[in-house]
Amino acid sequence: MQPKIQGSKLFHVRGIGDLRLNCETFAVNSAPGQQLIIFQAEPGSRSERALDLLNARRP
């Protein structure tokens, strides 16, 4: 089993701008070779507000 991996990633979204999201990667024990990756913005950050804007655009 691989340990949890943490980091951050910068995304550029047209019309929104740059988003810096923290990520955690987990091994999926029941599916060798696959990983679960979770991205989240820091609370109160510009990236969190940008994610709220993206969510508001959903149909």
HTML snippet that shows the backbone in 3Dmol.js (N, CA, C, O; Angstrom):
<script src="https://3Dmol.org/build/3Dmol-min.js"></script>
<div id="view" style="width:600px;height:400px;position:relative"></div>
<script>
const pdb = `
ATOM      1  N   MET A   1       0.841  -1.175   0.000  1.00  0.00           N
ATOM      2  CA  MET A   1       0.000   0.000   0.000  1.00  0.00           C
ATOM      3  C   MET A   1       0.889   1.242   0.000  1.00  0.00           C
ATOM      4  O   MET A   1       1.792   1.367   0.827  1.00  0.00           O
ATOM      5  N   GLN A   2       0.629   2.156  -0.929  1.00  0.00           N
ATOM      6  CA  GLN A   2       1.373   3.411  -0.980  1.00  0.00           C
ATOM      7  C   GLN A   2       0.846   4.370   0.071  1.00  0.00           C
ATOM      8  O   GLN A   2      -0.344   4.372   0.388  1.00  0.00           O
ATOM      9  N   PRO A   3       1.738   5.180   0.604  1.00  0.00           N
ATOM     10  CA  PRO A   3       1.260   6.200   1.544  1.00  0.00           C
ATOM     11  C   PRO A   3       0.492   7.294   0.805  1.00  0.00           C
ATOM     12  O   PRO A   3       0.562   7.424  -0.417  1.00  0.00           O
ATOM     13  N   LYS A   4      -0.226   8.055   1.578  1.00  0.00           N
ATOM     14  CA  LYS A   4      -0.939   9.214   1.045  1.00  0.00           C
ATOM     15  C   LYS A   4       0.088  10.227   0.560  1.00  0.00           C
ATOM     16  O   LYS A   4       1.108  10.438   1.216  1.00  0.00           O
ATOM     17  N   ILE A   5      -0.173  10.858  -0.587  1.00  0.00           N
ATOM     18  CA  ILE A   5       0.714  11.876  -1.144  1.00  0.00           C
ATOM     19  C   ILE A   5      -0.031  13.203  -1.141  1.00  0.00           C
ATOM     20  O   ILE A   5      -1.186  13.272  -1.563  1.00  0.00           O
ATOM     21  N   GLN A   6       0.628  14.256  -0.666  1.00  0.00           N
ATOM     22  CA  GLN A   6       0.009  15.582  -0.622  1.00  0.00           C
ATOM     23  C   GLN A   6       0.805  16.547  -1.483  1.00  0.00           C
ATOM     24  O   GLN A   6       2.007  16.373  -1.684  1.00  0.00           O
ATOM     25  N   GLY A   7       0.122  17.564  -1.990  1.00  0.00           N
ATOM     26  CA  GLY A   7       0.790  18.584  -2.796  1.00  0.00           C
ATOM     27  C   GLY A   7      -0.209  19.630  -3.219  1.00  0.00           C
ATOM     28  O   GLY A   7      -1.286  19.745  -2.635  1.00  0.00           O
ATOM     29  N   SER A   8       0.147  20.396  -4.235  1.00  0.00           N
ATOM     30  CA  SER A   8      -0.785  21.371  -4.792  1.00  0.00           C
ATOM     31  C   SER A   8      -0.575  21.416  -6.296  1.00  0.00           C
ATOM     32  O   SER A   8       0.469  21.021  -6.813  1.00  0.00           O
ATOM     33  N   LYS A   9      -1.597  21.908  -6.979  1.00  0.00           N
ATOM     34  CA  LYS A   9      -1.547  21.975  -8.436  1.00  0.00           C
ATOM     35  C   LYS A   9      -2.188  23.276  -8.869  1.00  0.00           C
ATOM     36  O   LYS A   9      -3.188  23.716  -8.301  1.00  0.00           O
ATOM     37  N   LEU A  10      -1.593  23.887  -9.891  1.00  0.00           N
ATOM     38  CA  LEU A  10      -2.108  25.124 -10.452  1.00  0.00           C
ATOM     39  C   LEU A  10      -2.887  24.792 -11.720  1.00  0.00           C
ATOM     40  O   LEU A  10      -2.368  24.129 -12.619  1.00  0.00           O
ATOM     41  N   PHE A  11      -4.128  25.251 -11.789  1.00  0.00           N
ATOM     42  CA  PHE A  11      -4.980  25.076 -12.958  1.00  0.00           C
ATOM     43  C   PHE A  11      -5.286  26.455 -13.529  1.00  0.00           C
ATOM     44  O   PHE A  11      -5.435  27.421 -12.780  1.00  0.00           O
ATOM     45  N   HIS A  12      -5.380  26.546 -14.841  1.00  0.00           N
ATOM     46  CA  HIS A  12      -5.837  27.784 -15.466  1.00  0.00           C
ATOM     47  C   HIS A  12      -7.180  27.494 -16.121  1.00  0.00           C
ATOM     48  O   HIS A  12      -7.294  26.588 -16.946  1.00  0.00           O
ATOM     49  N   VAL A  13      -8.197  28.268 -15.750  1.00  0.00           N
ATOM     50  CA  VAL A  13      -9.544  28.100 -16.282  1.00  0.00           C
ATOM     51  C   VAL A  13      -9.895  29.362 -17.065  1.00  0.00           C
ATOM     52  O   VAL A  13      -9.928  30.460 -16.510  1.00  0.00           O
ATOM     53  N   ARG A  14     -10.155  29.194 -18.349  1.00  0.00           N
ATOM     54  CA  ARG A  14     -10.493  30.339 -19.201  1.00  0.00           C
ATOM     55  C   ARG A  14     -11.713  31.070 -18.631  1.00  0.00           C
ATOM     56  O   ARG A  14     -12.719  30.446 -18.296  1.00  0.00           O
ATOM     57  N   GLY A  15     -11.613  32.372 -18.529  1.00  0.00           N
ATOM     58  CA  GLY A  15     -12.710  33.180 -18.025  1.00  0.00           C
ATOM     59  C   GLY A  15     -12.759  33.287 -16.507  1.00  0.00           C
ATOM     60  O   GLY A  15     -13.513  34.094 -15.964  1.00  0.00           O
ATOM     61  N   ILE A  16     -11.967  32.485 -15.827  1.00  0.00           N
ATOM     62  CA  ILE A  16     -11.933  32.497 -14.354  1.00  0.00           C
ATOM     63  C   ILE A  16     -10.545  32.898 -13.868  1.00  0.00           C
ATOM     64  O   ILE A  16     -10.410  33.708 -12.951  1.00  0.00           O
ATOM     65  N   GLY A  17      -9.525  32.331 -14.482  1.00  0.00           N
ATOM     66  CA  GLY A  17      -8.150  32.615 -14.079  1.00  0.00           C
ATOM     67  C   GLY A  17      -7.491  31.397 -13.460  1.00  0.00           C
ATOM     68  O   GLY A  17      -7.910  30.261 -13.679  1.00  0.00           O
ATOM     69  N   ASP A  18      -6.455  31.657 -12.687  1.00  0.00           N
ATOM     70  CA  ASP A  18      -5.682  30.575 -12.077  1.00  0.00           C
ATOM     71  C   ASP A  18      -6.311  30.104 -10.773  1.00  0.00           C
ATOM     72  O   ASP A  18      -6.827  30.897  -9.984  1.00  0.00           O
ATOM     73  N   LEU A  19      -6.255  28.809 -10.572  1.00  0.00           N
ATOM     74  CA  LEU A  19      -6.728  28.180  -9.336  1.00  0.00           C
ATOM     75  C   LEU A  19      -5.582  27.354  -8.762  1.00  0.00           C
ATOM     76  O   LEU A  19      -5.024  26.503  -9.455  1.00  0.00           O
ATOM     77  N   ARG A  20      -5.235  27.595  -7.525  1.00  0.00           N
ATOM     78  CA  ARG A  20      -4.257  26.736  -6.850  1.00  0.00           C
ATOM     79  C   ARG A  20      -5.045  25.858  -5.893  1.00  0.00           C
ATOM     80  O   ARG A  20      -5.680  26.345  -4.958  1.00  0.00           O
ATOM     81  N   LEU A  21      -4.993  24.547  -6.145  1.00  0.00           N
ATOM     82  CA  LEU A  21      -5.750  23.596  -5.340  1.00  0.00           C
ATOM     83  C   LEU A  21      -4.799  22.637  -4.653  1.00  0.00           C
ATOM     84  O   LEU A  21      -3.845  22.146  -5.256  1.00  0.00           O
ATOM     85  N   ASN A  22      -5.070  22.380  -3.388  1.00  0.00           N
ATOM     86  CA  ASN A  22      -4.331  21.356  -2.651  1.00  0.00           C
ATOM     87  C   ASN A  22      -4.863  20.004  -3.090  1.00  0.00           C
ATOM     88  O   ASN A  22      -6.049  19.860  -3.388  1.00  0.00           O
ATOM     89  N   CYS A  23      -3.989  19.024  -3.126  1.00  0.00           N
ATOM     90  CA  CYS A  23      -4.453  17.694  -3.516  1.00  0.00           C
ATOM     91  C   CYS A  23      -3.861  16.636  -2.594  1.00  0.00           C
ATOM     92  O   CYS A  23      -2.766  16.781  -2.051  1.00  0.00           O
ATOM     93  N   GLU A  24      -4.627  15.578  -2.446  1.00  0.00           N
ATOM     94  CA  GLU A  24      -4.188  14.395  -1.718  1.00  0.00           C
ATOM     95  C   GLU A  24      -4.467  13.199  -2.607  1.00  0.00           C
ATOM     96  O   GLU A  24      -5.549  13.081  -3.184  1.00  0.00           O
ATOM     97  N   THR A  25      -3.501  12.321  -2.716  1.00  0.00           N
ATOM     98  CA  THR A  25      -3.625  11.140  -3.554  1.00  0.00           C
ATOM     99  C   THR A  25      -3.570   9.902  -2.659  1.00  0.00           C
ATOM    100  O   THR A  25      -2.680   9.761  -1.820  1.00  0.00           O
ATOM    101  N   PHE A  26      -4.531   9.019  -2.855  1.00  0.00           N
ATOM    102  CA  PHE A  26      -4.628   7.794  -2.064  1.00  0.00           C
ATOM    103  C   PHE A  26      -4.602   6.589  -2.994  1.00  0.00           C
ATOM    104  O   PHE A  26      -5.196   6.626  -4.071  1.00  0.00           O
ATOM    105  N   ALA A  27      -3.932   5.542  -2.597  1.00  0.00           N
ATOM    106  CA  ALA A  27      -3.986   4.287  -3.334  1.00  0.00           C
ATOM    107  C   ALA A  27      -5.350   3.643  -3.091  1.00  0.00           C
ATOM    108  O   ALA A  27      -5.887   3.710  -1.986  1.00  0.00           O
ATOM    109  N   VAL A  28      -5.903   3.021  -4.129  1.00  0.00           N
ATOM    110  CA  VAL A  28      -7.168   2.295  -4.000  1.00  0.00           C
ATOM    111  C   VAL A  28      -6.800   0.821  -3.838  1.00  0.00           C
ATOM    112  O   VAL A  28      -6.453   0.147  -4.808  1.00  0.00           O
ATOM    113  N   ASN A  29      -6.878   0.336  -2.615  1.00  0.00           N
ATOM    114  CA  ASN A  29      -6.411  -1.019  -2.323  1.00  0.00           C
ATOM    115  C   ASN A  29      -7.163  -2.094  -3.090  1.00  0.00           C
ATOM    116  O   ASN A  29      -6.586  -3.127  -3.427  1.00  0.00           O
ATOM    117  N   SER A  30      -8.433  -1.871  -3.371  1.00  0.00           N
ATOM    118  CA  SER A  30      -9.226  -2.875  -4.070  1.00  0.00           C
ATOM    119  C   SER A  30      -9.027  -2.832  -5.582  1.00  0.00           C
ATOM    120  O   SER A  30      -9.550  -3.688  -6.297  1.00  0.00           O
ATOM    121  N   ALA A  31      -8.276  -1.847  -6.077  1.00  0.00           N
ATOM    122  CA  ALA A  31      -8.031  -1.709  -7.517  1.00  0.00           C
ATOM    123  C   ALA A  31      -6.557  -1.345  -7.719  1.00  0.00           C
ATOM    124  O   ALA A  31      -6.227  -0.171  -7.887  1.00  0.00           O
ATOM    125  N   PRO A  32      -5.677  -2.342  -7.703  1.00  0.00           N
ATOM    126  CA  PRO A  32      -4.239  -2.071  -7.833  1.00  0.00           C
ATOM    127  C   PRO A  32      -3.928  -1.204  -9.056  1.00  0.00           C
ATOM    128  O   PRO A  32      -4.455  -1.428 -10.146  1.00  0.00           O
ATOM    129  N   GLY A  33      -3.061  -0.214  -8.849  1.00  0.00           N
ATOM    130  CA  GLY A  33      -2.662   0.671  -9.924  1.00  0.00           C
ATOM    131  C   GLY A  33      -3.544   1.903 -10.062  1.00  0.00           C
ATOM    132  O   GLY A  33      -3.200   2.831 -10.794  1.00  0.00           O
ATOM    133  N   GLN A  34      -4.670   1.923  -9.371  1.00  0.00           N
ATOM    134  CA  GLN A  34      -5.543   3.086  -9.444  1.00  0.00           C
ATOM    135  C   GLN A  34      -5.372   3.945  -8.198  1.00  0.00           C
ATOM    136  O   GLN A  34      -4.982   3.467  -7.133  1.00  0.00           O
ATOM    137  N   GLN A  35      -5.680   5.238  -8.368  1.00  0.00           N
ATOM    138  CA  GLN A  35      -5.559   6.187  -7.275  1.00  0.00           C
ATOM    139  C   GLN A  35      -6.805   7.056  -7.198  1.00  0.00           C
ATOM    140  O   GLN A  35      -7.480   7.292  -8.199  1.00  0.00           O
ATOM    141  N   LEU A  36      -7.092   7.519  -6.007  1.00  0.00           N
ATOM    142  CA  LEU A  36      -8.146   8.497  -5.775  1.00  0.00           C
ATOM    143  C   LEU A  36      -7.445   9.816  -5.484  1.00  0.00           C
ATOM    144  O   LEU A  36      -6.623   9.898  -4.571  1.00  0.00           O
ATOM    145  N   ILE A  37      -7.770  10.859  -6.264  1.00  0.00           N
ATOM    146  CA  ILE A  37      -7.149  12.164  -6.088  1.00  0.00           C
ATOM    147  C   ILE A  37      -8.240  13.151  -5.690  1.00  0.00           C
ATOM    148  O   ILE A  37      -9.257  13.277  -6.372  1.00  0.00           O
ATOM    149  N   ILE A  38      -8.020  13.842  -4.590  1.00  0.00           N
ATOM    150  CA  ILE A  38      -8.981  14.817  -4.071  1.00  0.00           C
ATOM    151  C   ILE A  38      -8.339  16.198  -4.141  1.00  0.00           C
ATOM    152  O   ILE A  38      -7.236  16.410  -3.636  1.00  0.00           O
ATOM    153  N   PHE A  39      -9.047  17.139  -4.776  1.00  0.00           N
ATOM    154  CA  PHE A  39      -8.584  18.523  -4.873  1.00  0.00           C
ATOM    155  C   PHE A  39      -9.501  19.400  -4.046  1.00  0.00           C
ATOM    156  O   PHE A  39     -10.715  19.199  -4.021  1.00  0.00           O
ATOM    157  N   GLN A  40      -8.907  20.387  -3.360  1.00  0.00           N
ATOM    158  CA  GLN A  40      -9.708  21.362  -2.613  1.00  0.00           C
ATOM    159  C   GLN A  40      -8.939  22.664  -2.490  1.00  0.00           C
ATOM    160  O   GLN A  40      -7.709  22.682  -2.451  1.00  0.00           O
ATOM    161  N   ALA A  41      -9.689  23.747  -2.430  1.00  0.00           N
ATOM    162  CA  ALA A  41      -9.089  25.070  -2.268  1.00  0.00           C
ATOM    163  C   ALA A  41      -8.986  25.403  -0.786  1.00  0.00           C
ATOM    164  O   ALA A  41      -9.745  24.894   0.039  1.00  0.00           O
ATOM    165  N   GLU A  42      -8.041  26.260  -0.473  1.00  0.00           N
ATOM    166  CA  GLU A  42      -7.931  26.758   0.899  1.00  0.00           C
ATOM    167  C   GLU A  42      -9.178  27.578   1.219  1.00  0.00           C
ATOM    168  O   GLU A  42      -9.586  28.404   0.402  1.00  0.00           O
ATOM    169  N   PRO A  43      -9.789  27.378   2.375  1.00  0.00           N
ATOM    170  CA  PRO A  43     -10.963  28.168   2.750  1.00  0.00           C
ATOM    171  C   PRO A  43     -10.654  29.665   2.733  1.00  0.00           C
ATOM    172  O   PRO A  43      -9.628  30.105   3.250  1.00  0.00           O
ATOM    173  N   GLY A  44     -11.560  30.440   2.130  1.00  0.00           N
ATOM    174  CA  GLY A  44     -11.416  31.882   2.077  1.00  0.00           C
ATOM    175  C   GLY A  44     -10.465  32.396   1.006  1.00  0.00           C
ATOM    176  O   GLY A  44     -10.264  33.605   0.887  1.00  0.00           O
ATOM    177  N   SER A  45      -9.878  31.491   0.225  1.00  0.00           N
ATOM    178  CA  SER A  45      -8.905  31.904  -0.785  1.00  0.00           C
ATOM    179  C   SER A  45      -9.588  32.355  -2.075  1.00  0.00           C
ATOM    180  O   SER A  45     -10.776  32.109  -2.282  1.00  0.00           O
ATOM    181  N   ARG A  46      -8.814  33.020  -2.939  1.00  0.00           N
ATOM    182  CA  ARG A  46      -9.309  33.392  -4.252  1.00  0.00           C
ATOM    183  C   ARG A  46      -9.709  32.145  -5.036  1.00  0.00           C
ATOM    184  O   ARG A  46     -10.688  32.165  -5.781  1.00  0.00           O
ATOM    185  N   SER A  47      -8.964  31.077  -4.871  1.00  0.00           N
ATOM    186  CA  SER A  47      -9.283  29.827  -5.570  1.00  0.00           C
ATOM    187  C   SER A  47     -10.632  29.269  -5.120  1.00  0.00           C
ATOM    188  O   SER A  47     -11.376  28.723  -5.934  1.00  0.00           O
ATOM    189  N   GLU A  48     -10.951  29.398  -3.846  1.00  0.00           N
ATOM    190  CA  GLU A  48     -12.250  28.928  -3.366  1.00  0.00           C
ATOM    191  C   GLU A  48     -13.378  29.754  -4.003  1.00  0.00           C
ATOM    192  O   GLU A  48     -14.401  29.209  -4.418  1.00  0.00           O
ATOM    193  N   ARG A  49     -13.176  31.060  -4.073  1.00  0.00           N
ATOM    194  CA  ARG A  49     -14.197  31.918  -4.705  1.00  0.00           C
ATOM    195  C   ARG A  49     -14.337  31.581  -6.188  1.00  0.00           C
ATOM    196  O   ARG A  49     -15.446  31.588  -6.722  1.00  0.00           O
ATOM    197  N   ALA A  50     -13.229  31.287  -6.853  1.00  0.00           N
ATOM    198  CA  ALA A  50     -13.281  30.915  -8.270  1.00  0.00           C
ATOM    199  C   ALA A  50     -14.029  29.600  -8.455  1.00  0.00           C
ATOM    200  O   ALA A  50     -14.778  29.453  -9.421  1.00  0.00           O
ATOM    201  N   LEU A  51     -13.845  28.650  -7.558  1.00  0.00           N
ATOM    202  CA  LEU A  51     -14.589  27.397  -7.641  1.00  0.00           C
ATOM    203  C   LEU A  51     -16.086  27.641  -7.455  1.00  0.00           C
ATOM    204  O   LEU A  51     -16.910  26.998  -8.104  1.00  0.00           O
ATOM    205  N   ASP A  52     -16.430  28.569  -6.570  1.00  0.00           N
ATOM    206  CA  ASP A  52     -17.852  28.927  -6.390  1.00  0.00           C
ATOM    207  C   ASP A  52     -18.423  29.507  -7.683  1.00  0.00           C
ATOM    208  O   ASP A  52     -19.560  29.208  -8.049  1.00  0.00           O
ATOM    209  N   LEU A  53     -17.628  30.347  -8.385  1.00  0.00           N
ATOM    210  CA  LEU A  53     -18.084  30.897  -9.668  1.00  0.00           C
ATOM    211  C   LEU A  53     -18.313  29.790 -10.695  1.00  0.00           C
ATOM    212  O   LEU A  53     -19.305  29.798 -11.424  1.00  0.00           O
ATOM    213  N   LEU A  54     -17.385  28.841 -10.742  1.00  0.00           N
ATOM    214  CA  LEU A  54     -17.540  27.709 -11.673  1.00  0.00           C
ATOM    215  C   LEU A  54     -18.775  26.902 -11.354  1.00  0.00           C
ATOM    216  O   LEU A  54     -19.500  26.488 -12.258  1.00  0.00           O
ATOM    217  N   ASN A  55     -19.021  26.676 -10.093  1.00  0.00           N
ATOM    218  CA  ASN A  55     -20.193  25.907  -9.676  1.00  0.00           C
ATOM    219  C   ASN A  55     -21.482  26.632 -10.069  1.00  0.00           C
ATOM    220  O   ASN A  55     -22.459  25.988 -10.452  1.00  0.00           O
ATOM    221  N   ALA A  56     -21.493  27.954  -9.980  1.00  0.00           N
ATOM    222  CA  ALA A  56     -22.672  28.737 -10.335  1.00  0.00           C
ATOM    223  C   ALA A  56     -22.963  28.681 -11.833  1.00  0.00           C
ATOM    224  O   ALA A  56     -24.099  28.909 -12.248  1.00  0.00           O
ATOM    225  N   ARG A  57     -21.961  28.382 -12.640  1.00  0.00           N
ATOM    226  CA  ARG A  57     -22.127  28.292 -14.098  1.00  0.00           C
ATOM    227  C   ARG A  57     -22.737  26.974 -14.553  1.00  0.00           C
ATOM    228  O   ARG A  57     -23.171  26.859 -15.700  1.00  0.00           O
ATOM    229  N   ARG A  58     -22.776  25.989 -13.682  1.00  0.00           N
ATOM    230  CA  ARG A  58     -23.307  24.680 -14.089  1.00  0.00           C
ATOM    231  C   ARG A  58     -24.762  24.793 -14.452  1.00  0.00           C
ATOM    232  O   ARG A  58     -25.510  25.531 -13.811  1.00  0.00           O
ATOM    233  N   PRO A  59     -25.179  24.061 -15.487  1.00  0.00           N
ATOM    234  CA  PRO A  59     -26.605  24.111 -15.889  1.00  0.00           C
ATOM    235  C   PRO A  59     -27.518  23.498 -14.862  1.00  0.00           C
ATOM    236  O   PRO A  59     -28.733  23.467 -15.058  1.00  0.00           O
TER     237      PRO A  59
END
`;
const viewer = $3Dmol.createViewer("view");
viewer.addModel(pdb, "pdb");
viewer.setStyle({}, {cartoon: {color: "spectrum"}});
viewer.zoomTo();
viewer.render();
</script>
